[in-house]
Amino acid sequence: MPGGATITTKVLAETLFELSPVMEDNISQMIPLFWFLKARGQVIEVDGGYDFRERLAYGKGSFGYYERFGTLDTTPQEGFTHAIYLQKRCAGSIVVEEWDVLQNKGRHAIGQLVKDTQLQTEITMAEELGEDLFNDGSDSARIHGLQHLVADAPTSGTVGDIDRSDATNSWWRNNIYTTALSTFEATWLNGWHVFQRLYIAASKRANDGPNFIVTTDDIYRYYTAGPADRLRFQGGTPTQMAEAGMAVAGFHGAAVTFDAFCPASHAYFLNTKYLRMKALRGANFVMKPTKTPANQPWVDIGALVLIAQLTMSQAAKQAVATNITG
């Protein structure tokens, strides 16, 4: 008959298994971009496949005016392709040691052990994923981030298996502003004009501009020192962000926030209609059942697993400033 410690360890592991949806929510709230994508319905589960694909329209369809009894242009339309993104797997391990369980006997003590183990996993995964969402894609094992998709040098490199250095793929380049700005803190309007320039550059047509602006804590501080009437937001996702406990201001209806992992001097102007976090169904923050190593019979090891990738379907709708220093 199994001992009390074994039974309690099993209960602890099963409790953590049931908590995996809660852990996903908690992790997303620690990562502003991930939270925003989820709130906008842009965290997508995909059934099967060896990669994640985004269908891209880079040309125009046929359109014309016709006289009476004119002939409709039925030329087969081109101008479609796919961006192809490789899937990446990450996991947060959960290790339950029988000794810890024995030391935390009783309902309240074991409940606290569950909370501590859950929190440790959430913080670890949030920090790793949060950093990945800003990386430059140079580590092929990890999810690639904004420095890869919305690049400082959008005329070079390959994104989604499309070569940006090829002049015929210029439509696959994000907007960029590299002029140095060192007077945002001293002269607020100078920074405002840079924000305006980026917003307009990424707004190719009305009502389809950036809806999420993420920057460093310093640049966020400079921006939010401006006139209150220009920083307001009314309802929508920015209000939900504030209600979730995140620092947020407004800019033409877009949410403005900061992230500790945003690279220095940068501000990203994102239209999340064209950004998605895609996850493979069956591996979207799924808690794997615990296993006991043969040479460690007092240890149960589980894992919270994610197979995912950050994808983009419109580069021209994204923009970045790279040189805001003060």
N, C-alpha and C positions, 0 to 999 in steps of 0.2 A: 504494500500500500504506500503511495507516495507520501512523503512528509509534507508538513505545513509549508515549508519554504518553497518546495517545488510547486505546490498548488498556487501559492501567492505570486511566484514569479510568472507562472502561466497567466494568471489573471492580469498582472501588470502588463505583460506583453499584449494580451488581447485588448486591454483598455486603450493602449497606445494605437493599436490597429484601428479601433473604432474612431479615434481622434484624428485620423489623417485628413478628413475634409476641413476640420477646424484648424489644423496646422497649416493647411494651404492658405486659408483666409488670413491667418495671423502673419504668415511669411509675406504675403502680398502687401499687407499694410505697412511692412517695414521697408518696402521698395516702391517709391512713388510712381515710377513709370509702369511697373508691373501692376500696381493697384489701379492706375488710370486705364490701362488696357483692359483689365478685367471689368471695370465699371462700364466701359464702352462696348462690351461684348466682343472684344478683340483677343481674348484668350480662347483659342479654338482647339477642340479635340479632333484629331484626324484618324480615320479608320485605315490602318495598314499603310503600306508603301515603304520604299527604301529611302525616300527623301521627302521634303516638303516643297511644294510648287506654288508659285503665284503666277497667274495669267496676266500678261502685260499687254497693253495696247499702246504701241508707239507710233502708229500712223492714223490717218483719218479715213473714214469710210467715204463712199461716193455720195455726192450731194450736188444738185443742180436745179436750174429753173427750166421749165419746158413750155414750149408753145402748144397750142392745141394739136393733138395727135402726135406730139413729140415722142421720141423713143427713149425709154428709161435706160439709164446706164446700168447695166447688169454685170460689169466687169468684176470678176472674183476679187474679193477684198483681201488684202494682205495687211501687214502691220500688227500682227499678234505673235507673241513668243512667250516663253516661260522663264521665270527666274527659278533656279534650283538651289535649294538650301539643304545642307547635310544635317542629319539628325545627330544630336549630342545627348549623352546620358550622364546624369549626375545623381548623387545619392547622399543622403545624410544617414550615417550609421547610428543605431540605437543599441547600446550595450547594457544589459541588465545583469548584475552580479549578485549571486545568491547571498553573499555577505551583506550587501546593502539592504536586501530585502529582509534578512533576519534582524538587522539593526533598526528597521522601520516597521516593526510589527504593529498591528492595530490599524483600524480603518482610516483615521485621520493622518497617521504617519505615512501610510502607503499612498494615500491620496496626494500628499505633498511630494513624495518621491516621483509620482506620475507627472505632476506639474513641473517639477525641476527638470526631469528628463525631457519632457515635451519642450520646455522653454529653451533648453540647451540646443536641441536639434533645430528649433525654429530660428534662433539667433545665428547659428552656424550657417544654415542654408541661406538665410536672408543676406548675410554678409557676402557669401560667395556669389550668389546669383546677382546681388546688387552690383558687385564689382564687374561681373561678366557683362551686364547690360550696358557698360560703357567701354568695354575693351575694343581693341583694334583688329581682332581676328587673327593675330599672329600666332596664337596658341591654337593649333588645329583640333585639340582635344576638347576645347571648351565652347560653350555658346558664344557666338560673336555678338558684339554690341554696337553702340552708336558711333564709336570712332571708326568702325568698319563700314557701316551702312551710310552714315551721314559724315563723310570723311573730310578731313582737313585738306586733302589733295584729291578732289573728286575726278580729276582727269587721269588718274592712274589706278592700277589695281583691278581686281576682279571681284565683283559682288553678284551673288546669285548665279554664278557661272557665266556672267556677261562681262566682257572686257571693257572697262571704262576708258582705257587709253585709245581705243579705236574711235576715230572721229565720227564714224557712222552710228556710234552708240552714245552720242552726246546727250540724248534724251534721258539717259540713265545716270545723270550726274546731279547731285544735290547742289543747292545754292550755298555760297560761302562768302563771308565778309572777314577779311584779314587785316584791314587797316587798324593800326593801334589806337586804342582809346584808354587814356590814363587820367581822364578828368570826370568820370562818371560821378564819383563821390563829391567832387567839388562843384561841378556844374551839372545838375541832374538832367537838364534838357539834352545835353550832349549824348548821354546814354539813351534817353528816350528816342532820339533820332536814329540811333543805331538799331534799336528794337524795331522802330517803324520800317527801316530799310529792309531788315530781314523778314519781317512779317509780310510786307508787300511783295518781296521777291518770291516768297513761297505761296502767295495767293494768286494763282494764275487766272482765276475767275472768282466772281463774287460768291460769298457764302461758302467758300471752300479753302479757308486759310488755316494756319496752325491753330490747334486747340490745346496744346500742352507745351509749355516752355519750362525747361529744366536747366539749372545753372549751378554755380558754386554758391556756398554760403555767403562769401564776400559780395559777389555780384547781386545776389538776392537782397542783401542788406542795403546796397547802394540803391537798388530799384525801389524798394519799399520805403525809402526815405523821402520819396516824392509826394506830390499833392494827393491827398486821400481820394479826391474825386476821380483821379485817373487810375487808381488801383482797385476800384471796386469791381465786384462781380455780382451778378444777380441770378440766383438759382443754378440749376444744372449741376454738372459734375464738380466744378470748383466748390460749390456749397457742400456737396457730399464729402469732398476731401477734407474740408474744414471740420465737418461733423465727425470725421474719422480720426481727428486729432492731428492732421498734417498742417504745416505752415503753408499758406497759399494766398496769393494776391491775384489780381486780374489784369489782363491786357487785351483790349478789344474782344472780350468774352473768353479768351484763352486762360487756362489756369497757369500761374507762374509759381514755381516752387524750386527748392534746392535739393541737392543730393550730395552727400559727402564723397561719393565716388566720381562725380563729374570732374573731368580734367580741368586743371587750373586755367583761368582766363577764358573759358568756353561758356557759351550759352546756346542750347539747342532749341530750335523752333520746329516742332513736330506736328504733323497732321496725322493723328492716329487712325484715321480712316484707312490709311495705307500702310499701317504697321500692325503686325500681329505676333503674338506669342503662340506658336503652334506646338501642340503636344500630342504624342502618340497615345491613342486610346488604350487604356490598360497600363499606362505608365505616366499618368498625370498626377503626380504626388500620391502615388500608391504605396501603402505600407506593406512591405513583404513580410510574411510570417517569420517568426524568429526560428533560428536554428542553433543547435548546441554543438560547438566544436568537439571532436572526439577526445582531444587532449585537454579540454577545459570543461568538464562536465558541470561545473557550477556557473557557467556563463550562457546567457541567451543573447543572440545577436540578430537584430532586425535592421531594416533599411527603409527609409522613405525615398522612393525612386521617381525621377522625372526624366523623360526623354523628350526633348523639346528643341526649339530654335526660334530666334527672333527673325522675322521675315519682313520684307518691304515690297510693295507693289508699285510705288510711285516715288522716285527719287526727287523729281522736280518740285514736289510738295513739301520738301524738308529743307531746312537751312541751319547753318551754324556760324556763330561768330567765334573767332579763335584767339583774339588778342585784346580782351578787356582786362586791363591790369590795374585799374584804380579809378 
